[in-house]
Amino acid sequence: MESQKIITNIRSIHAQFPVPGNLRRHLLNVASVGALVADHWIGPAINKTDLVAYLLLHDLGNLVKMHVPSASLLDPNDTVRVDYWLQQQEETWKTYGKDDYKATLAMVAQLGIAPRVLQLIIDSDWHEMPRVAIGNDWEQKIGKYADYRVGPRGILTLHERIEELRIRYKGRLTPEEESKISTFETAVHTIGAHVRKNMRITEEDINDDTVAAYRKKF
């Protein structure tokens, strides 16, 4: 499936998989930030279509890691269906396992997506952040920047987003993952600096209103 077809059919693609409303909104918001940056890009050449297609799919399997019983991040219409999403999560675990990264890769493999988009998703694991920071894959850099500007309730600064993730995942990371947090955060800010340098808009121009306008296009 080529990138433009992914974009055109993203609503039906999301409907093929267990994607609760909050996750669907996250995917659309991140893709919208990516598209907004791409439309104001003055840096090295990028492929906007591949970038947006990648971001629309990058967290497709995230239901497997959600703490559904708390329902803290679910949309109101999903909050009243916690039992349904618990059942969906159980079925998803049986099919794809409990690793969100591996689940996403397995799901997109079913779609037969274009090699470049698949590679962007393969390289999107958060452990790859330091490598992305020093590399020259600008679609991946923009993708990472876009992902870390979008919080559960709207657009955040990179500092706010990292703090939100710290609170949400407190006590849930392995000792090995905890040891990598400082390197990860440094890489996020390095990527942010690279992206900002190559935009003709400011970071403040990426906000809830401008992103909502882009989201309507999907």
Contacts in CASP RR format, 6 or more apart in sequence:
PFRMAT RR
TARGET T0000
AUTHOR 0000-0000-0000
METHOD contacts of the structure
MODEL  1
MESQKIITNIRSIHAQFPVPGNLRRHLLNVASVGALVADHWIGPAINKTD
LVAYLLLHDLGNLVKMHVPSASLLDPNDTVRVDYWLQQQEETWKTYGKDD
YKATLAMVAQLGIAPRVLQLIIDSDWHEMPRVAIGNDWEQKIGKYADYRV
GPRGILTLHERIEELRIRYKGRLTPEEESKISTFETAVHTIGAHVRKNMR
ITEEDINDDTVAAYRKKF
1 111 0 8 1.000
1 112 0 8 1.000
1 113 0 8 1.000
1 114 0 8 1.000
2 114 0 8 1.000
3 47 0 8 1.000
3 49 0 8 1.000
3 50 0 8 1.000
3 52 0 8 1.000
3 53 0 8 1.000
3 114 0 8 1.000
3 116 0 8 1.000
3 117 0 8 1.000
4 49 0 8 1.000
4 53 0 8 1.000
6 13 0 8 1.000
6 53 0 8 1.000
6 56 0 8 1.000
6 57 0 8 1.000
6 111 0 8 1.000
6 113 0 8 1.000
6 114 0 8 1.000
6 117 0 8 1.000
7 49 0 8 1.000
7 52 0 8 1.000
7 53 0 8 1.000
7 56 0 8 1.000
7 218 0 8 1.000
10 28 0 8 1.000
10 56 0 8 1.000
10 218 0 8 1.000
11 218 0 8 1.000
13 56 0 8 1.000
13 57 0 8 1.000
13 111 0 8 1.000
14 24 0 8 1.000
14 27 0 8 1.000
14 60 0 8 1.000
17 60 0 8 1.000
17 61 0 8 1.000
17 107 0 8 1.000
18 61 0 8 1.000
18 63 0 8 1.000
18 85 0 8 1.000
18 88 0 8 1.000
18 89 0 8 1.000
18 91 0 8 1.000
18 92 0 8 1.000
19 27 0 8 1.000
19 60 0 8 1.000
19 61 0 8 1.000
19 63 0 8 1.000
20 63 0 8 1.000
20 66 0 8 1.000
20 74 0 8 1.000
20 75 0 8 1.000
20 78 0 8 1.000
20 85 0 8 1.000
21 74 0 8 1.000
21 75 0 8 1.000
21 77 0 8 1.000
21 78 0 8 1.000
22 73 0 8 1.000
22 74 0 8 1.000
22 75 0 8 1.000
22 78 0 8 1.000
22 152 0 8 1.000
23 59 0 8 1.000
23 61 0 8 1.000
23 62 0 8 1.000
23 63 0 8 1.000
23 66 0 8 1.000
25 75 0 8 1.000
26 59 0 8 1.000
26 62 0 8 1.000
26 150 0 8 1.000
26 151 0 8 1.000
26 152 0 8 1.000
27 55 0 8 1.000
27 56 0 8 1.000
27 57 0 8 1.000
27 58 0 8 1.000
27 59 0 8 1.000
27 60 0 8 1.000
28 56 0 8 1.000
28 215 0 8 1.000
28 218 0 8 1.000
29 150 0 8 1.000
29 151 0 8 1.000
29 154 0 8 1.000
29 155 0 8 1.000
29 211 0 8 1.000
29 215 0 8 1.000
30 55 0 8 1.000
30 58 0 8 1.000
30 59 0 8 1.000
30 143 0 8 1.000
30 146 0 8 1.000
30 147 0 8 1.000
30 149 0 8 1.000
30 150 0 8 1.000
31 52 0 8 1.000
31 55 0 8 1.000
31 56 0 8 1.000
31 146 0 8 1.000
31 218 0 8 1.000
32 211 0 8 1.000
32 212 0 8 1.000
32 214 0 8 1.000
32 215 0 8 1.000
32 217 0 8 1.000
32 218 0 8 1.000
33 55 0 8 1.000
33 145 0 8 1.000
33 146 0 8 1.000
33 149 0 8 1.000
33 150 0 8 1.000
33 155 0 8 1.000
33 206 0 8 1.000
33 211 0 8 1.000
33 214 0 8 1.000
34 51 0 8 1.000
34 52 0 8 1.000
34 55 0 8 1.000
34 142 0 8 1.000
34 143 0 8 1.000
34 145 0 8 1.000
34 146 0 8 1.000
35 48 0 8 1.000
35 51 0 8 1.000
35 52 0 8 1.000
35 214 0 8 1.000
35 217 0 8 1.000
36 201 0 8 1.000
36 206 0 8 1.000
36 210 0 8 1.000
36 211 0 8 1.000
36 214 0 8 1.000
37 142 0 8 1.000
37 145 0 8 1.000
37 146 0 8 1.000
37 195 0 8 1.000
37 199 0 8 1.000
37 206 0 8 1.000
38 46 0 8 1.000
38 48 0 8 1.000
38 51 0 8 1.000
38 52 0 8 1.000
38 142 0 8 1.000
39 48 0 8 1.000
40 199 0 8 1.000
40 200 0 8 1.000
40 201 0 8 1.000
40 205 0 8 1.000
41 142 0 8 1.000
41 198 0 8 1.000
41 199 0 8 1.000
41 200 0 8 1.000
42 198 0 8 1.000
42 199 0 8 1.000
42 200 0 8 1.000
43 138 0 8 1.000
43 198 0 8 1.000
44 136 0 8 1.000
44 138 0 8 1.000
44 198 0 8 1.000
45 138 0 8 1.000
46 138 0 8 1.000
46 139 0 8 1.000
46 142 0 8 1.000
47 116 0 8 1.000
47 139 0 8 1.000
50 114 0 8 1.000
50 116 0 8 1.000
50 117 0 8 1.000
50 120 0 8 1.000
50 139 0 8 1.000
51 120 0 8 1.000
51 139 0 8 1.000
51 142 0 8 1.000
51 143 0 8 1.000
53 113 0 8 1.000
53 114 0 8 1.000
53 117 0 8 1.000
54 117 0 8 1.000
54 120 0 8 1.000
54 121 0 8 1.000
54 124 0 8 1.000
54 139 0 8 1.000
54 143 0 8 1.000
55 143 0 8 1.000
55 146 0 8 1.000
55 147 0 8 1.000
56 218 0 8 1.000
57 104 0 8 1.000
57 107 0 8 1.000
57 108 0 8 1.000
57 111 0 8 1.000
57 113 0 8 1.000
57 117 0 8 1.000
57 121 0 8 1.000
58 104 0 8 1.000
58 120 0 8 1.000
58 121 0 8 1.000
58 124 0 8 1.000
58 143 0 8 1.000
58 147 0 8 1.000
59 100 0 8 1.000
59 104 0 8 1.000
60 103 0 8 1.000
60 104 0 8 1.000
60 107 0 8 1.000
60 108 0 8 1.000
61 92 0 8 1.000
61 96 0 8 1.000
61 100 0 8 1.000
61 103 0 8 1.000
61 104 0 8 1.000
61 107 0 8 1.000
62 100 0 8 1.000
62 103 0 8 1.000
62 104 0 8 1.000
63 85 0 8 1.000
63 88 0 8 1.000
63 89 0 8 1.000
63 92 0 8 1.000
63 103 0 8 1.000
64 89 0 8 1.000
64 92 0 8 1.000
64 93 0 8 1.000
64 96 0 8 1.000
64 97 0 8 1.000
64 98 0 8 1.000
64 99 0 8 1.000
64 100 0 8 1.000
64 103 0 8 1.000
65 98 0 8 1.000
65 100 0 8 1.000
66 73 0 8 1.000
66 85 0 8 1.000
66 89 0 8 1.000
68 74 0 8 1.000
68 82 0 8 1.000
68 85 0 8 1.000
68 86 0 8 1.000
68 89 0 8 1.000
69 82 0 8 1.000
69 86 0 8 1.000
71 78 0 8 1.000
71 79 0 8 1.000
71 82 0 8 1.000
73 152 0 8 1.000
74 82 0 8 1.000
74 85 0 8 1.000
78 85 0 8 1.000
92 103 0 8 1.000
95 106 0 8 1.000
96 102 0 8 1.000
96 103 0 8 1.000
96 106 0 8 1.000
96 107 0 8 1.000
97 103 0 8 1.000
101 124 0 8 1.000
101 125 0 8 1.000
104 121 0 8 1.000
105 121 0 8 1.000
105 122 0 8 1.000
108 117 0 8 1.000
108 118 0 8 1.000
108 121 0 8 1.000
109 118 0 8 1.000
112 118 0 8 1.000
120 137 0 8 1.000
120 139 0 8 1.000
120 140 0 8 1.000
123 132 0 8 1.000
123 137 0 8 1.000
123 140 0 8 1.000
124 140 0 8 1.000
124 143 0 8 1.000
124 144 0 8 1.000
126 184 0 8 1.000
127 180 0 8 1.000
129 144 0 8 1.000
129 183 0 8 1.000
129 184 0 8 1.000
129 187 0 8 1.000
129 188 0 8 1.000
129 191 0 8 1.000
130 183 0 8 1.000
130 184 0 8 1.000
130 186 0 8 1.000
130 187 0 8 1.000
132 140 0 8 1.000
132 141 0 8 1.000
132 144 0 8 1.000
132 187 0 8 1.000
132 191 0 8 1.000
133 141 0 8 1.000
133 186 0 8 1.000
133 187 0 8 1.000
133 188 0 8 1.000
133 190 0 8 1.000
133 191 0 8 1.000
133 194 0 8 1.000
134 190 0 8 1.000
135 141 0 8 1.000
138 198 0 8 1.000
141 191 0 8 1.000
141 192 0 8 1.000
141 194 0 8 1.000
141 195 0 8 1.000
142 195 0 8 1.000
144 188 0 8 1.000
144 191 0 8 1.000
145 158 0 8 1.000
145 191 0 8 1.000
145 192 0 8 1.000
145 195 0 8 1.000
148 158 0 8 1.000
148 161 0 8 1.000
148 162 0 8 1.000
148 188 0 8 1.000
149 155 0 8 1.000
149 156 0 8 1.000
149 157 0 8 1.000
149 158 0 8 1.000
149 161 0 8 1.000
149 206 0 8 1.000
150 156 0 8 1.000
150 161 0 8 1.000
150 211 0 8 1.000
151 161 0 8 1.000
151 164 0 8 1.000
152 164 0 8 1.000
154 208 0 8 1.000
154 211 0 8 1.000
155 206 0 8 1.000
155 207 0 8 1.000
155 208 0 8 1.000
155 211 0 8 1.000
156 164 0 8 1.000
157 203 0 8 1.000
158 188 0 8 1.000
158 189 0 8 1.000
158 192 0 8 1.000
162 185 0 8 1.000
162 188 0 8 1.000
166 181 0 8 1.000
173 181 0 8 1.000
196 202 0 8 1.000
196 203 0 8 1.000
END
